[in-house]
Amino acid sequence: MTDVRVAGVGLTRFGDHPERTGRDLFGEAALRAFEDAAVDRADVEELNYGNFMGALAEHQGHQAPLMAEAAGVRCPATRYESACASAGVAVREAVRTVAAGDADVVLAGGMERMTNLPTDEVTEGLAIAADDLFEVRAGVTFPGAYALLANAYFDAYGGSREDLAHVASKNHANAVPNEYAQYRKEVSVDEAMDAPPVAEPLHLYDACPITDGASALVLVSEEYAADHDLDASVAVTGTGQGTDRMALGDREHLARTPAADDAAEAAYADAGIDADAVDVAEVHDCFTIAEVLALESLGLFEAGEGIAAAREGVTTADGDLPVNLSGGLKAKGHPVGATGGSQIAELTRLLRGDHPNSEHVPDAEVGVAHNAGGTVASAVVHVLEVAE
């Protein structure tokens, strides 16, 4: 087994790009990743690409060959789909490929384009990540589903809308200096509290936006990095994946996310660390309650304690454990097929010290990324560390 290094990362600005095509967005992210990595495109041996709803949004299936062309690489290319965890799964398989010695250089990431569709069509498209037979046909949407999770959490452990408003306010503040973020504006706790309801107890600022964007990572073996004198100071040392029942009605727990529990346990074991070693985290906050659930599944807080983390300042930029310094899905944006790659790109920049929020974690050596699909029926966790 070889260490897997992040040689380069590339992102588009997340936001509204209705005039641009998906291949254009991914091509931009890949270009930035290659420039950051100083790796020759001809050395890429595989492309792992995440996308969820391109067949609906762009009437385009079979996207992997298109994205290989857009990225300027000629190699085996595969599209991965796991709802909002699509890029996370693509990156995980790239990590496993390099670690096993089957390739020295893999390009991984993802893309989603949604703002070219009306909001109702986006909502309908995203809903296919739920159980069609037992949820979608009954009218369940993801705001409603996460509202059920929030209410279940409040019933089990306590908490309030104000606790969630602190999560929203924190992540908006983190997004302000991030040049790639969709919403670079602060939102106060009072503004979040006064926003109109979407599905109680979730209101407007509890939900992530509809977003276009792309992410790309150049992953290389430790040997390749050494042979080519690359500045690849961050390694992916652990990866894990978990699965839960699809429909909420079939689950034993609504106030817990067992898929993420399993993914975190596997990733920590793979890295040879435990949760106490984590200095900074990027988690899947598609809704504010999702951040709370992620923190507890990652073992960063005990069950029932994650709800107060933002309000008490623990997970703020100046807290003991900063979470979502990128702005998270909440404010940076959530192009669903790109998010898992974006989280690792942001963590890499934070650990290298070239992120606009790196000043808040100057001594950070271990980061964890948590990417979830649907109502966390799928979850992927990665551990990143500053290489010795």
Secondary structure, 3 states (H helix, E strand, C coil): CCCEEEEEEEECCCECCCCCCHHHHHHHHHHHHHHHHCCCHHHCCEEEEECCCHHHHCCCCCHHHHHHHHHCCCCCEEEECCHHHHHHHHHHHHHHHHHCCCCCEEEEEEEECCCCCCHHHHHHHHHCCCCCCCCHHHCCCHHHHHHHHHHHHHHHHCCCHHHHHHHHHHHHHHHCCCCCCCCCCCCCHHHHHHCCEEECCEEHHHECCCCEEEEEEEEEEHHHHHHCCCCCCEEEEEEEEEECCCCHHHCCCCCCCHHHHHHHHHHHHHHCCCHHHCCEEECCCCEHHHHHHHHHHCCCCCCCCHHHCCCCCCCCCCCCCCECCCCHHHHCCCCCCCHHHHHHHHHHHHHHCCCCCHHHCCCCCEEEEEEEECCCCEEEEEEEEECC
